[in-house]
Amino acid sequence: MHFGLTIQFCPNQPTSSRKITFLGQEVDSEISNQLVGLMVYLSIEDDTKDLYLFINSPDGWVIPGIAIYDTMQFVSPNVHTICMGLAASMGSFILVGGEITKRIAFPHAWRQ
């Protein structure tokens, strides 16, 4: 894990009930698999509620990033992407993968 971030899949967490996910590290196969699994689970659980993906990612691998992007296009709920901090390289690619009218960035976020 990078940046000391640990993400555990637990459907009973408050963020899961609100359909909130976080990408707070560079994109690698481990975080990609966790986010893909969580997005699929949350969309199956209730496909009427939108998903929210907060992004603060400095870099990442192409194939794991494309897996996240493809999952965002595949799931039924709209995926809101929110840039907070930095979305560079693969992080910016994932940011633009959100629903076209539901992509935002915090005022001082940096996108490359």
C-alpha positions in Angstrom: 0.0 0.0 0.0 1.2 3.5 -0.8 0.9 6.5 1.6 0.0 4.2 4.5 -3.6 3.9 3.2 -5.5 0.7 3.9 -9.0 0.2 2.5 -11.0 -2.7 3.7 -14.2 -3.8 2.1 -17.0 -3.8 4.6 -20.6 -3.3 3.4 -21.7 -2.1 6.9 -19.4 1.0 6.9 -21.3 4.3 6.8 -19.6 5.3 3.5 -21.0 2.1 1.8 -24.5 3.0 2.7 -24.0 6.4 1.1 -22.2 4.9 -1.9 -19.0 6.9 -1.3 -15.6 5.5 -2.4 -12.1 7.0 -2.2 -9.1 6.7 -4.4 -6.3 8.3 -2.3 -3.2 6.7 -3.7 -1.6 5.9 -7.0 -3.6 3.4 -9.0 -2.2 -0.1 -8.8 -3.8 -3.5 -9.1 -4.7 -3.8 -5.5 -6.6 -0.6 -5.1 -8.2 -1.2 -8.6 -9.5 -4.6 -7.5 -10.9 -3.1 -4.3 -12.6 -0.2 -6.0 -14.0 -2.4 -8.9 -15.4 -4.9 -6.4 -16.9 -2.1 -4.2 -18.5 -0.4 -7.2 -20.0 -3.6 -8.5 -21.3 -4.6 -5.0 -22.8 -1.2 -4.4 -24.5 -1.1 -7.8 -26.0 -4.5 -7.3 -27.1 -3.6 -3.8 -29.1 -0.6 -5.1 -28.9 0.6 -8.7 -31.0 3.6 -8.1 -28.5 5.5 -5.9 -25.6 7.3 -7.5 -22.0 6.4 -6.6 -19.5 9.0 -5.6 -15.7 8.6 -6.2 -13.4 11.1 -4.5 -10.0 11.2 -6.2 -6.6 12.3 -4.8 -4.2 10.3 -7.0 -0.8 11.3 -8.2 -0.1 8.6 -10.7 -0.9 5.0 -11.6 -0.7 2.0 -13.8 -2.6 1.9 -17.0 -4.4 -1.5 -17.0 -5.7 -1.2 -13.3 -6.8 2.3 -14.1 -8.7 1.2 -17.2 -10.4 -1.5 -15.1 -11.7 1.2 -12.8 -12.8 3.4 -15.8 -14.6 0.4 -17.5 -16.4 -0.5 -14.3 -17.6 3.1 -14.0 -19.0 2.9 -17.5 -20.5 -0.6 -16.8 -22.4 0.0 -13.5 -26.0 1.2 -13.7 -25.9 4.1 -11.2 -24.3 7.3 -12.3 -20.8 7.8 -11.0 -19.9 11.3 -9.7 -16.2 12.0 -9.7 -14.8 14.6 -7.3 -11.2 15.7 -7.5 -9.8 16.8 -4.2 -6.1 17.5 -4.0 -4.5 16.0 -7.1 -5.7 14.0 -10.0 -2.7 13.4 -12.3 -2.0 10.8 -14.9 -4.3 7.9 -14.4 -6.1 9.8 -11.7 -7.2 12.4 -14.2 -8.3 9.7 -16.7 -10.5 8.2 -14.0 -11.8 11.7 -13.1 -13.1 12.2 -16.7 -14.7 8.8 -16.6 -17.5 10.0 -14.3 -20.9 10.9 -15.7 -20.5 13.8 -18.0 -22.6 16.3 -15.9 -21.3 15.0 -12.6 -17.6 15.7 -12.6 -16.3 18.3 -10.2 -13.1 19.5 -8.6 -12.6 21.3 -5.3 -11.5 25.0 -5.9 -7.8 24.3 -5.2 -7.6 20.8 -6.7 -4.9 20.2 -9.2 -5.7 18.3 -12.4 -3.0 17.3 -14.9 
